[in-house]
Amino acid sequence: MPYCSECGVEVDAGVEACPLCKAPIHRSAECDEAVRPHAAYPDRIIDPEDRYHLTATERRRIAVELLSLAFGLAGAVIILVDLVVNQRLGWSLYALVSVGFAWLVSAMPLILYGKPWLVFTVLAPALPLFLFLIDVFDGRGIGWFLPYGFPIAGAGLAAVASVGAVVGASRRKGLNVIATVFLGAAIFMLILEGILDLNRGGLSPYWSAIAALALAPTAVVLYFLHGRVLRGADLRKVFRL
């Protein structure tokens, strides 16, 4: 602590004049160093184990590069093996399409991190395209894609988009997310069995109706619990525990 050079009273650090005699306070270099403000904390904590101090963006970029290298090498090996064994591209086309689709599903969330709807916009057309190419490469032309693959893929994408929209519109998320997923799954299963039945010449929902009857009441209970919890209700009183 500094002292007044005139009356000798001890004053607080940072005071410019003595509160008693009004004499100016002369500080030494040590006092100036003691009252100097500390440096601001860094924006992120540096992990001692992180030798390269990579940011989250840099980590995602490296992950995309490694994924691209791994899938690219896998595709090259598949083509090479098919050419060596069969002297032409045959079964490798199935594998290449699958590898490309797997790369999209793995890399797009990293490339478009923080933009879920943009990721969905990119991956949504990739799923029916993947099924279409698989159907084409089987050597028998377009067969099951139009009656089964395309409508089932469309129903699945519509279910995912609907659930995502409802969850995204919720201001507070909790058990209502699980409930919304249950309802989306129940609706999708009803549509799925309907597509299968219509292609078989009839419409008689069975297993999907049973699943929907199991999921729908569970979703209602979860919505109820979510609402009670948000209002601060004591669940022990609600269930008489």
C-alpha angles and dihedrals in degrees: 000000000000124000132215109255091212106046101012096233118150113244133191121267112269096027112136099197136027111262091218108041098015091230115151115260115237112204129199123229089259092057092048089052091049094053095041109119117251120253116264117265116257119260091246136021112254111228111221088216090058101086094179099041093225120188122228090257092052091049091052091048091051090047090053091049092050092047091049091049093048096047091042092053090046091053092048092050091049092052092046094050093047092049093047095047102036103018088229142057109273125129090012090076090068091050094046092052090049092048091050092049091047090052091053093049091048101040105036095068088054096044093046096035113171093019105091096166091052089051089051091048090055097043097041096074090038093068098057089040090054092051091045093053092047089053092048096048094055088084096238099089125241107338122139098015098082099043097035117005102050099044093043092049090047092050091049093049091047090051092050092047092048094049091046092050093050093046092045091051092054112101093204121034128203132101089357089072092059091045092052091049090051092052092047091050092049093052092046092052091051090052092045094055089044091056092048093047095048091054088052093053102260147058117231113141113206120144093029091053091052091049092047091050088054097045100041098061090044090053091050091052091049091050089051093050091047092053094047093049092050091053090053096249119166105241090202088064093043092056095032093242 
